[in-house]
């Protein structure tokens, strides 16, 4: 699944349609961060990642399936910028 260039609404539509899960989305973000921050050009834009990110994403997928989405940002990846 190509997520590059997709906005939050497009990602939510894919999740709603069952074409994408939060787990898959998180995995794609982790791959991309690894590709550009920890290998390749080593941009160092991400200091650290939550080691529980995939587990949290899977939990949010289960919650969404049972209760529906909490809102527009439910089960999407977030990050906060801070100086490393």
Protein Blocks (a to p, Z undefined) as FASTA:
>chain_A
ZZehpafklmmmmmmnopacfklmmmmmmmmmmmmmmgmjonolafbdcfklmmmmmmmm
mmmmmnopfblmnoiacdddddZZ
